[in-house]
Amino acid sequence: MRRAGVVLLILSVSSASSYATREAGLEPKATRLVEVATSERRWTGIAVSHEGRIFVNYPLWSESQPFAVGEVEPGGSVQAYPSQALNSWQPGKSPREHFICVQAMYVDAHNQLWILDPANPRFQGVVEGGPKLVVVDLSNDAVTRTYGFDPEIVRPDSYLNDVRVDLDSGTVYMTDSGNGALVVLDLAAGRARRLLGDHPSTHAEDIVLTIGGLPWGAKVHADGIALSNDGRWLYYQALTGRTMYRIATSDLRNERLSSQDIGSRVQKFAESGASDGLVCGPDGRVYISALEHDAIRRVGRDGTVETVIQDDRISWPDSFALGPGGVLYFTTARIHEGDQPSRPFAIYRLERTQQ
């Protein structure tokens, strides 16, 4: 099996668990950055199982992608997951039965891994029949279900970007950063709906970001997404934007509401700054990857924003995952540096410093 050019620094479950109860108590000036792994290949999404297994994905943006989904293993390698066969797509092979361009992953309350494949390699257009959400049972590493998306849900220029799963309501929430919308999947019915596609909250703002001291003017729509711990609120924002929005999940699930009604219930939640990834921490606050500040910030319940940690190693923080006990992990993708980044891509976790 091919290796992905990764150096594993700290991975053991016991090490992660030893800080499990501290994440909720992260505080500015009392939080440190711990490098978990580095890679020569760009990764974006990350997911951590209940036992501390770490999964990453490499989107098909260039020829350097080793495979789509991998598991970081002790000893320094990343192996194709859950099989090499699923990671062996080429034009002409079944787009339904292979990963094409995986962007994000999520581990749910039942320890299942959800793998989101927008099937838009190199941003050149969606491969027909390719957009999907694949569910893997981590107890036996077997695919248990694949949800496909019709062209009216995932359009030719769509790019499904991030995913959150609420098993209590039987609902999956996704963002479309290519065309601008939320996608809501009813698990029982196996039916998806495309929402807020004509609402400004899902679309890029008319701004130019400054990342790594340089202007970055690409227009990327609804990107980061977070589900409140009680499942009542969905938070989201455009990557090319500095405003975080929220909407009650009950409104997104209510099929009797018109598009206009749903749009009227969207709330501006915070002036959070440009961000790629969002996650709700155990403390109920929304943690954000602060692209313009090389930082991790968080947004309180009242919308106030504070910096948890700033460090020049936090270069284009991309996606978040919560590990055992709520320990916060994230990837760096260094997208603004193109194909020749100044440092390897990394996975970090946050720990509270000793007081």
Sequence and secondary structure as in RCSB ss.txt:
>XXXX:A:sequence
MRRAGVVLLILSVSSASSYATREAGLEPKATRLVEVATSERRWTGIAVSHEGRIFVNYPLWSESQPFAVGEVEPG
GSVQAYPSQALNSWQPGKSPREHFICVQAMYVDAHNQLWILDPANPRFQGVVEGGPKLVVVDLSNDAVTRTYGFD
PEIVRPDSYLNDVRVDLDSGTVYMTDSGNGALVVLDLAAGRARRLLGDHPSTHAEDIVLTIGGLPWGAKVHADGI
ALSNDGRWLYYQALTGRTMYRIATSDLRNERLSSQDIGSRVQKFAESGASDGLVCGPDGRVYISALEHDAIRRVG
RDGTVETVIQDDRISWPDSFALGPGGVLYFTTARIHEGDQPSRPFAIYRLERTQQ
>XXXX:A:secstr
    SEEE    HHHHHTTGGGGGG  TTSEEEEEEEEESS    EEE TT  EEEE  SSSTT   SEEEE TT
S EEESS TTTT   TTS SSSS SS  EEEE TTSEEEEEE   GGGS   TT  EEEEEETTTTEEEEEEE  
TTTS TT  EEEEEEETTTTEEEEEETTTTEEEEEETTTTEEEEE TTSGGGS  S  EEETTEEE     EEEE
EE TTS EEEEEESS S EEEEEHHHHH TTS HHHHHHT EEEE   SEEEEEE TTS EEEEEGGGTEEEEE 
TTS EEEEEE TT  SEEEEEE GGG EEEEE  GGGTTS SS EEEEEEEE   
